[in-house]
């Protein structure tokens, strides 16, 4: 597969499927042992996500056409995977509770769309911002279909395909926001960084649907610009025997009115 020029990701996915088949064959007594042992797989290229500020993410939302603005808001401010957002149904939204149930994912394999469980195979419940709940409520009022209806579809009422949706709706919104080199996955990574910075890695891991917080820190949460200088300032106060320096930010990183770096309501 490598000789044919296939990517490391494609090769690793194929190996994963083959190893599962062979393990099943061993379990059923068809073969004595699996040949999928000691195989050196190609390494995945390591690329750093583009971490946005909440205001930059809000600009992308404002520059997207409806209902894609709502979909993008869910990526940025709920931390959903793209496939999870594509698979959302009316029944997954609890408006009175302000909750979103994430229990399905839409993936594309060999040109076929497949609904499955989320990547972690775990159902999770997320609390949404009140402004986002309000917009979801207005959108659901006009959405045709029953409880099983998908929230987001193409103009023919069919499930979304990632490449088509990104080219037609996401990329123009990014350009309209005056940004470059931003992917839908960057919004999820940005959400994880914001949450980890203010509320801890464990909270971010729950929001992102990670069973292990190490995944969150390894792939998503990144240091926020300026934090190292803030630590140095705080350390100076600690050295002098004070809890914190004058003007230092509170644990939630807010100004007295709670507006520091606050994202625009979406």
Secondary structure, 3 states (H helix, E strand, C coil): CCCCCCCHHHHHHHHHHHHHHHHHHHHCCCCCCCCCCCCCCCCCCCCCCCCCCHHHHHHHHHCCCCCHHHHHHHHHHCCCCHHHHHCCEHHHEECCCCEEEECCEEEEECCEEEEECCCCCCCEEEECCHHHHHHHHHHHHCCCCCCCCECCECCCCCECCHHHHHHHHHHHHHHHCCCCCCCHHHHHHHHHHHHHHHHCHHHHHHHHCCCCHHHHHHHCCCCCCCHHHHHHHHHHHHHCCCCCCCCCCCCCCCCCCCCCCCCCCC
